[in-house]
Amino acid sequence: MTDVLLKELSNSDIDWLLATGTQEEIPPSTTILRQGQPVEALYILLDGALTVSVSQADNNPLGRAFAALEGGEMSGREIARLSSGEMLGEMPFLEASLSATTVKAIEKSLILSVPQQQLTQKLQEDLSFAAHLYRAIAIQLADRQAKMVSEIGHSTIVLGQPQLREILFVFAELHDSDIDWMISAGSATRIPAGTVLVRGGRPIEALYILLDGKLTLSVSENDGNPLMRAFSNLEGSEISGREFARLSKGDLVGETSFVEASPPGVAVAAIEDSLVLSIPRWRLAAKLLHDEGFAARFYRVLAILLADKQQGIISRLGYGRLSYSKGQSLDEDCNYENEINSDFLAQVALAGTRFNWMLKKIQGR
């Protein structure tokens, strides 16, 4: 992932980061981010190597089982190693949260630290910069998630379902004009039960928004050869594999194909009669290229969804959760993870209103 920032950022983007940030040499074993603590900056690793780990809840039996099988300690687990060009501390720029991981240097490293306040203001004022940086973050998150699944095993996909519904992010973050464009650019299609929408290992040719019905996601039990898997999926044949999730109204299909180089290994099929809005890939790619505001919002949403899925994998393995014990009284002055606040409730209401507006416009065409 060394060259992601060089590919995605412009010269002016890089110049601003260098002018605003501070370069610092980090000795080995130095903790840069601590899980559960506030993040004050976006860090870019210019040289060296870092380890990313998450703590584990001792009272989680599933986590204890995984730790026993791996011969690991209950105190924590390394989930990634970062090399030059990678970012850390990006989560607070996607959603209000504390650091979900602990990051330490494993050798002498050079880091560029960009203060949170200045970066947040830049992201709000410069749509071009925002589009470039959010896309780079989404690419790196997709790569890290793929490595986690590869190392831990596909069984973690079952455990790592998103913690929050996609509809809440997508329709709350996008503008009315964005949704209006998606309606005009796409076509609503009825999908009979049993129809295969996406085949594992095949290129995805559209972004799909599920307007009504239910879809099932499955992964092949034998995914060693992606070329064989793709060509064995004959048109009209049923999807074989293990189901690991079901999608419902408002969920997306094919969004990660805009930041992942390889076709996904996941197959998608309708388990009941469904209605989907299909936006051709080439139309959406052109929109992202020519509309900086739309691109900034789209890649921000995508980065949030990827971050949420990654945290879902961590949490369901018993790692990375700041929680209270059963029977413990709640303190009104203390903030707990996943606590519902007024901003979240407002987001839910806004997302629901926009989604219903989309449905009415499509049904009225």
Secondary structure, DSSP 8 states (H G I E B T S, - for coil): -TTHHHHHS-HHHHHHHHHHSEEEEE-TT-EEE-TTS---EEEEEEES-EEEEE-B-TT-HHHHHHHHHHT--TT-EEEEEE-TT-EES-GGGTSS---SSEEEESS-EEEEEEEHHHHHHHHHH-HHHHHHHHHHHHHHHHHHHHHHHHHH-THHHHH---SS-HHHHHHHHS-HHHHHHHHHHSEEEEE-TT-EEE-TTS---EEEEEEES-EEEEE-S--S-HHHHHHHS-TT----SEEEEEE-TT-EESGGGGT-SS--SEEEEESS-EEEEEEEHHHHHHHHHH-HHHHHHHHHHHHHHHHHHHHHHHHHTTBS-----TT----TTS--TT---HHHHHHHHHHHHHHHHHHHHHHT-
